[in-house]
Amino acid sequence: MRKIAFIAALLCGTFTALAQDDVRKATAEAAAAYSQEAQEQAEAVQKPQYWKKYAVFDLGFNQTSLWSWAAGGYNTATLRAGLDINANYAKELATWNNRLQMMYGFLWSADKENLIQKSVDKLQFESRFAYKTAPESNWKYSADLTLLSQFSDSYDSYKQDPNSGKWSGTLKSGFFAPGYLTFGVGMAWDPAPWFSLNLSPLTGGFTFCNIPVLRKGYGMKLRNADLDPLVGENYNSALFQLGAQLKMNLKASINDVFTYETQLILFTDYLNHPFVWNRVNWDNKLGLQVGKYVKLALDTWLIYDPIVLIADKSGNNPTQRVQFKEFFSVNFTYTLGKK
C-alpha cells in the first residue's frame, strides 16, 4: 500500500512539475511576443513622417427666387466647386511645399434663359523648395514656381439672336489665354507656421495667350512692326518678363471656426519700368464654420496688370484698370487627410 501511495505521489509531483514548466514556458513566450509587439509599435510610432498631405473639397450653392416682387429682379442659381490639394515635405533643413487650387462655378439667371454663364474659374499651382540657412534660423534659400490660368472660355456682353434664340457674347479669356508662369530664386522668411514671406530678386515670368484675337489686349508684342496691328495672329503668343517678385502668405484660424487666408504677389519688371510694382495679385479667403460640413465663405480677388487693357462697358476705350471680383457662398466642405 505504501508503494502504491509513493508511486502515486511521485506521479503527481512529476505531472505538477511538468505543468509548471508548461506554464512558465507559455508565460515566457507570451511576454516575449508582447515585448516584440511593443517594440514594433514603438518603432512604428518613432518612424518619421516627412510628408504631410491633405485636400479640402468645397461645394457651394446659392439660389434666389422672386414671386410678385415689386422692386424687380430675376431668379438666379449659382453652383461652385473647389478643390485645394496640399503636399508638403520637410526633412532636416529642407522643405518642399506644393499646392494645387482648382475652382469652377456656374451662374443661371432668368433674364438669360437657356444660358449658363461662368461665375468662377481658377487653376493655380504653386511649388516652393527651401533650405534653411541654419538649424535655428527662420531664413531659407528658396526656389519658387507659380502657374496660374483657367479652365474654359469666358464671355460678356451677351446678345440673343431673335430668330434662333441662341446667345453669343464677346470672348474675354480662355485656357492659357492668359496663362502666367513664373520661376524665381531668392530668400524666404518663415517666422511662424501661419506666415511666410518670399523675396525672389531674380524672377523670370512668361505670359501666354493662345487665342490670337486676345493677344493685343493681354500685352503681347507685334511680331513685326510692319504687320497689321489689327490682326491677332500678328502678335506673339508669349511675353517674357525678367524682374523681382515678392510673395506673402498668411493663414489664421480661431478654434477652426473662423479662418482667414490671404496671399499677396507683387512683381516688378526690370526690362520695363523697373523698381515699380508692375503686377499685383491679392487674394483673400474668409471662412466661418457653422457645422461639421457647412461653411460660409467669402472670397475676393484683386488684380492689377498694366499690360492688360480692359474696355469700358460700351466696349470702347481699352485702358489699364484694376480688376476686382468677390464671391460669397454657403459651402459643403470635406477634408481628406490631416491639415
Secondary structure, 3 states (H helix, E strand, C coil): CHHHHHHHHHHHHHHHHHHHHHHHHHHHHHHHHHHHHHHHHHHHHHCCCCEEEEEEEEEEEEEECCCCCCCCCCCEEEEEEEEEEEEEEEECCEEEEEEEEEEEEEEEEHHHCCCEEEEEEEEEEEEEEEEECCCCCCEEEEEEEEEEECCCCEEEEEEECCCCCCEEEEEEEECCECEEEEEEEEEEEEEECCEEEEEEEEEEEEEECCCHHHCCCCCCCECCCCCCCCCHHHECCEEEEEEEEEEEEEEEEECCCEEEEEEEEEEEECCCCCCCCCEEEEEEEEEEECCCCEEEEEEEEEEECCCCCECCCCCCCCECCEEEEEEEEEEEEEEEECC
